Amino acid sequence: MVNSENWDWECKEKLVADTTKWKSQFEDVWEPYISPDGEKIASIVKVGEGEFNIAVNKETWGEEPFEKIWYPRFSPDGRLTALITKEMEWTMAVDGKTWEEMYEYIWDTKFSADGKVIAATTKQDGVYGITVNEKTWKCPVNLQSIASYVISPDGKTLAAIAQTVRLAEADLDGFLKGTWSVVVNGKPWKDNYVDIYGLTISDDGKNIAAEYRAAICEYGIVVNETPWNEKFGCTWEPVFHPTNSDEITTPVRQGGQWFLATNGRIVWDTGFVSLLYQTYSPDGSKIAAAVAPQFAKWTVAVDGQPWSTTFNECLLKPCFSPDGRKVAVIAKDSGNWLLVVDGTVLGDGYENIWPPAFSPNGDKVIYKVEKNGKYAVAVNGKVKGKEYEALWNPVVSPDGTKVMICGVEAGKYYRKVVLLSDL
């Protein structure tokens, strides 16, 4: 989680950069990104034939261009990272300074909660690994592939879904014996599985869980190398309790329906056609999930009880208000995206809606919307203020009294801080 306490919450409006100048300076300008505190805006720019750089506010990353630049991302502490090539090899660049080691490939940059740990998946000499602050795992076996990885909030534990056993073409017996495992800080778990999915780490970094497939139609959850005793027809991604990392909840399929299970025991008696995105309240006392009581009828269930309102296309992940009393979800119905709180649709439908932020007491829901190709901030279903050419998700201040809004108007990028009471 980004620490916003030290951000500038006093300056009401700041013109950070006039991005219209980029179009006259460079041959091409790519999608912009902003730092978490809103003080920087950056974009990949083409400076010549086969030459690229990154523009940050009014400057670029030095005079020497790169052959390619990909996946620019700001770390939680405000550093700008990107994946670059030099002489046909890839590496990481941080604020313009490249890592010393070069790789055949590098991708999927991730950070610790404070941004001090920067990690990525790398491949060198045909072997896959996870590189953390320029140091690549030293693994006792050659990893044949890495599907994905996760990092603990403190950055001390990284775990990857990796193929640890080489598999010959058409080797069905070898496939069924299992070639995939979890590798933690370079050390593989003792067992292999047909497949591994949904890898996750508890907030305290002590426990690691994942879905696994032991046979063609036999699924389960494995925690710290120990599988649950229970097997199911299918599972979805497990989620740890926010304050008790010994409790893990996951959707499971049994008898043709989906149920919610905790530590292998079904805890919601009602079965659904679909069940996913289970989410704990901040204190862990409640669970909300996207469910389908019938085919093409989506809604949210809180502690197993579904809302009466349903939607005919899909739901995204629900979220709780800070006090845990309210639940919001983005729903799609008949081509429109809607913001729904406790079963009530707020305002009109939009072309797009982004994840909302609650005020501390839950009385206001603030979110980014798109309509007619323009972006705006909506509060409780009503658009507030100006339209923007580009806009980022509004951020509520730590004390809950202000909102940071960052957007591009007429080609100029502004960082604004407004009182929550004025929205």
C-alpha positions, -999 to +999 in steps of 0.1 A: +000+000+000+013+034-010+021+057+020+004+090+012+009+108+045+040+127+032+024+139+000+016+176-006-020+179+005-019+217+008-013+229-028-047+233-043-036+232-080-003+227-097+005+227-134+030+198-135+037+196-172+026+210-205+024+177-224+015+195-257+052+204-260+060+167-262+043+163-295+065+190-311+097+177-294+093+141-303+083+119-333+058+099-313+044+100-277+030+069-260+006+064-231+013+086-201+018+073-165+019+093-133+037+088-100+016+078-070+018+113-055+009+129-088+040+150-089+054+134-121+040+124-155+060+102-178+057+087-213+078+067-237+088+090-266+104+082-300+134+105-306+146+089-339+146+059-360+149+029-336+156+053-308+134+059-277+136+077-244+112+086-215+099+121-210+093+130-173+077+163-167+099+188-186+130+165-191+140+131-205+161+103-192+194+118-203+207+122-239+215+086-247+184+068-262+175+032-260+167+007-288+133-002-272+114+008-240+086-012-225+063-013-195+071+020-177+058+018-141+063+041-110+073+024-078+053+032-046+082+055-035+080+075-068+109+060-088+102+054-125+111+020-139+111+007-174+123-023-194+149-013-220+171-029-247+207-022-255+225-041-282+196-065-285+196-074-248+170-064-221+174-050-186+157-028-161+162+010-159+153+029-127+151+067-131+172+063-162+200+042-147+202+007-160+209-025-141+244-039-149+231-074-158+215-079-192+190-106-201+174-124-231+141-112-218+127-093-187+090-087-178+064-082-152+079-056-129+066-057-093+074-038-061+073-041-023+047-019-005+074+007+002+089+005-033+124-003-020+123-038-036+120-040-074+115-074-090+110-089-125+109-122-143+140-128-163+154-153-188+191-158-195+208-187-213+174-204-216+168-205-178+140-185-161+143-168-128+131-139-106+155-110-103+152-089-071+171-056-069+195-068-096+201-103-080+187-133-097+176-164-078+201-192-075+178-222-078+189-258-074+170-268-105+168-250-139+133-234-142+118-243-175+092-216-174+076-191-150+039-185-152+036-157-126+049-146-093+039-126-062+058-105-037+050-100+000+043-064+011+076-062+030+095-075-001+112-103+018+094-132+002+088-138-035+071-169-048+067-180-084+046-206-102+074-224-122+079-255-143+106-273-125+107-305-146+115-306-183+087-322-203+093-338-237+068-332-265+038-355-263+049-369-229+015-375-214+027-396-186+052-370-176+025-343-178+002-363-155+030-369-129+033-331-126+059-306-137+048-274-120+056-263-085+060-232-064+094-217-059+100-194-029+130-172-028+147-196-052+138-228-033+112-252-050+085-269-030+089-306-026+059-317-047+050-311-083+015-308-098-002-309-131-009-272-128-006-244-103-028-213-103-039-184-081-006-180-061-009-156-032+010-145-001-005-134+032+000-098+042+024-107+070+044-127+045+043-159+066+021-181+045+018-189+008-012-205-009-021-216-044-047-237-063-033-269-077-045-296-101-036-331-091-054-348-119-075-338-149-106-330-128-092-329-093-083-296-077-073-284-043-055-257-023-019-261-011-006-240+018+031-239+026+037-272+007+008-289+025-024-296+005-058-294+020-073-329+027-104-319+006-104-321-032-129-304-055-141-304-091-125-269-095-113-240-074-106-203-078-079-181-064-075-183-026-075-152-004-060-148+031-079-132+060-065-097+065-055-101+101-053-139+105-030-155+079-040-190+091-075-185+075-078-189+037-110-186+018-116-198-018-145-206-041-148-244-048-170-264-072-189-293-058-219-311-072-222-287-102-223-256-080-199-231-066-195-227-028-172-206-006-148-227+015-125-216+044-096-239+052-113-267+032-147-264+049-176-250+030-189-220+050-216-207+026-244-232+025-259-217-007-244-228-040-242-206-070-238-210-108-206-189-104-187-174-075-155-154-076-136-123-063-142-131-026-131-100-006-128-096+031-139-064+050-109-045+065-113-062+098-120-096+083-155-099+099-174-100+066-168-115+031-183-102-001-181-120-035-194-117-070-220-145-076-244-157-102-276-173-086-287-181-122-270-181-155-263-144-167-277-130-135-248-115-115-249-099-081-230-096-049-234-119-019-223-107+016-217-135+041-236-157+017-267-135+013-271-122-023-285-088-032-319-088-049-306-066-078-289-086-106-269-077-137-268-095-170-232-092-181-206-093-154-193-079-121-158-068-111-142-073-077-163-058-048-148-035-022-158-025+013-159+009+028-132+016+054-156+009+083-168-023+066-205-013+066-209-008+028-200-027-003-194-012-038-190-031-070-187-022-107-213-040-128-220-043-165-256-045-177-269-043-212-237-026-224-235+000-196-210+000-168-227+009-134-215+017-099-235-002-073-235+002-035-253-022-013-275-033-042-285+002-054-273+016-087-258+051-083-264+074-112-262+067-149-244+041-169-210+049-184-186+036-211-162+027-184-159+030-146-127+025-125-123+012-090-140+035-064-126+051-033-148+056-002-148+085+022-138+074+057-174+071+070-186+055+037-211+083+029-193+092-004-180+070-032-156+087-055-145+072-089-133+079-124-158+075-153-157+077-191-185+090-213-183+101-249-146+096-249-140+121-220-131+113-184-146+128-152-148+123-115-182+110-102-194+111-066-224+090-055-235+087-091-231+124-102-203+138-123-184+166-105-162+193-120-145+193-154-140+168-181-105+156-189-086+142-218-068+118-195-076+112-158-063+090-130-081+074-101-089+100-074-071+094-041-085+103-007-061+119+018-051+099+050-072+121+072-102+117+048-108+154+043-093+159+008-092+143-026-063+144-051-074+146-087-048+143-115-058+149-151-049+164-185-068+194-197-061+208-231-028+189-232-017+202-198-013+179-168-026+193-135-024+179-100-053+192-079-063+188-042-100+195-033-119+193-001-140+162+001-169+183+014-169+203-019-175+172-040 
